[in-house]
Amino acid sequence: MKWGENDTSGKVGGKALVEKMLQALPARNRIGKAIEHHQKYAYGIIISQHFGITHFEYSGG
């Protein structure tokens, strides 16, 4: 719960860090080739949408 609260407040690390953490990695590599089986993954957090609402998931692994 504390991580979820910090994602909206930015108390730890600041808003800029939270925005960076929640930014999905690109679907193409540095030379422009598409990454197979790409998922919206952002520095340990998976970004998904359900019913038009964006969700951030962390497996805790």
C-alpha positions in Angstrom: 0.0 0.0 0.0 2.8 2.4 0.8 4.2 2.1 -2.8 0.8 2.9 -4.2 0.6 6.0 -2.0 4.0 7.1 -3.1 3.1 6.7 -6.7 0.6 9.4 -6.3 2.4 11.7 -3.8 6.0 11.3 -4.9 7.0 11.8 -1.3 10.0 9.4 -1.6 12.2 10.2 -4.6 10.1 13.0 -5.9 7.5 13.2 -8.8 10.2 13.0 -11.5 11.4 9.6 -10.2 7.9 8.3 -9.9 7.1 9.4 -13.5 10.3 7.7 -14.8 9.5 4.5 -12.9 6.0 4.3 -14.5 7.3 5.0 -18.0 7.1 1.9 -20.2 10.2 0.7 -21.9 10.1 1.0 -25.7 8.7 -1.8 -28.0 11.8 -1.4 -30.3 15.5 -1.8 -29.4 18.2 0.8 -30.1 18.6 -0.2 -33.7 14.8 0.0 -34.3 14.1 -3.7 -34.4 10.8 -4.7 -32.8 11.1 -6.6 -29.5 9.3 -10.0 -29.7 6.6 -10.6 -27.1 7.0 -7.0 -25.8 5.0 -6.2 -22.7 4.6 -2.7 -21.2 7.3 -3.2 -18.6 8.6 -0.2 -16.6 11.6 -0.7 -14.3 10.1 -3.7 -12.5 6.5 -2.6 -12.9 4.1 -4.0 -15.5 1.6 -1.5 -16.9 -1.8 -2.8 -18.0 -5.3 -1.5 -18.7 -8.6 -2.9 -17.5 -11.9 -1.2 -18.4 -10.0 1.9 -19.5 -8.2 2.3 -16.2 -4.4 2.1 -16.2 -3.0 -0.3 -13.5 0.6 -0.7 -12.3 1.5 -4.1 -11.0 4.6 -5.3 -9.2 5.3 -9.0 -8.8 7.5 -8.5 -5.7 10.1 -10.9 -7.1 
